[in-house]
Amino acid sequence: MRQHTSTCPSDPAMAGKAATPRPRRKRARHPRLAVGDRVRFAEGTLAGTGVVDAVTSDYSIIWVWTDEGQGRRMFVQGYGSIVSALQEEAAEQEDSVAVC
């Protein structure tokens, strides 16, 4: 049995008006860290350094083996936690010190 499909808008007030497209959701670009990278992290009152153990394909969730015996921790990028590579920070500090 064939069903009838209508191309008419469900709201008569919208007849003749073009549907406006919805704005696209902006994607967050998280730092692309690889397994084994040395990182610095901060979340709430917790801060320290460690080594990346695993990352998701979109780099939004990062697992870090922390130094100082804090164990393995999961960080969700953009929700109150910051994880950055130590090499990038060291390079930025060298650049700022090298300028006389």
Legacy VTK file of the C-alpha trace (Angstrom):
# vtk DataFile Version 3.0
C-alpha trace
ASCII
DATASET POLYDATA
POINTS 100 float
0.000 0.000 0.000
1.389 3.384 -1.002
1.357 6.253 1.490
0.683 9.816 0.442
3.363 12.348 1.334
2.691 16.047 1.262
5.126 18.776 0.272
2.963 21.442 1.922
4.251 23.048 5.110
2.439 21.940 8.253
1.950 25.565 9.356
-0.260 27.556 6.941
1.372 30.812 8.129
4.686 29.577 6.712
3.253 28.977 3.209
5.342 30.768 0.594
8.245 31.478 2.970
11.541 29.730 2.484
12.756 27.746 5.461
15.815 29.375 6.977
18.673 26.963 7.596
19.776 26.493 11.160
23.226 27.777 12.028
25.812 25.032 12.285
27.170 24.119 15.663
30.722 25.305 16.096
33.201 22.543 16.758
35.837 23.016 19.385
39.386 22.385 18.259
41.240 20.591 20.997
45.012 20.298 21.101
46.125 17.190 19.230
48.060 15.274 21.803
49.515 11.844 21.082
50.016 8.888 23.382
53.343 9.328 25.185
53.379 13.151 25.099
54.446 14.949 28.282
51.667 17.330 29.366
50.714 19.860 31.996
47.128 19.732 33.284
44.825 21.823 35.466
41.316 21.036 36.649
39.774 22.858 39.590
42.337 22.803 42.382
44.255 19.877 40.837
47.305 20.734 38.727
50.395 18.846 37.675
52.240 17.047 34.915
52.080 13.605 33.398
52.153 11.429 30.278
49.233 10.929 27.870
48.010 7.334 28.097
45.039 7.469 25.666
42.947 9.955 23.665
39.612 9.802 21.850
39.463 10.244 18.068
38.221 13.856 18.402
40.807 14.665 21.138
38.062 15.823 23.525
38.852 13.239 26.227
42.398 12.554 27.384
43.682 10.013 29.911
46.907 10.962 31.661
49.220 8.989 33.950
50.084 11.724 36.399
53.400 12.329 38.124
53.681 12.530 41.919
51.618 9.338 42.414
48.207 10.830 41.593
47.325 7.866 39.365
45.571 7.803 35.979
43.081 10.626 35.393
40.570 11.442 32.687
40.221 15.017 31.454
37.353 16.298 29.290
38.738 19.211 27.272
36.692 22.395 27.476
34.700 21.491 30.597
36.847 23.044 33.295
40.051 21.190 32.485
43.105 22.328 30.571
45.687 19.933 29.143
48.644 21.286 27.154
51.897 19.827 25.866
55.026 20.681 27.851
57.148 21.065 24.685
54.917 23.902 23.387
55.128 25.781 26.684
58.914 25.370 26.818
59.253 26.721 23.258
57.048 29.737 24.088
59.104 30.499 27.199
62.369 30.266 25.219
60.971 32.684 22.613
59.939 35.207 25.256
63.316 34.955 27.059
65.344 35.213 23.831
63.925 38.669 23.034
66.248 41.339 24.487
LINES 1 101
100 0 1 2 3 4 5 6 7 8 9 10 11 12 13 14 15 16 17 18 19 20 21 22 23 24 25 26 27 28 29 30 31 32 33 34 35 36 37 38 39 40 41 42 43 44 45 46 47 48 49 50 51 52 53 54 55 56 57 58 59 60 61 62 63 64 65 66 67 68 69 70 71 72 73 74 75 76 77 78 79 80 81 82 83 84 85 86 87 88 89 90 91 92 93 94 95 96 97 98 99
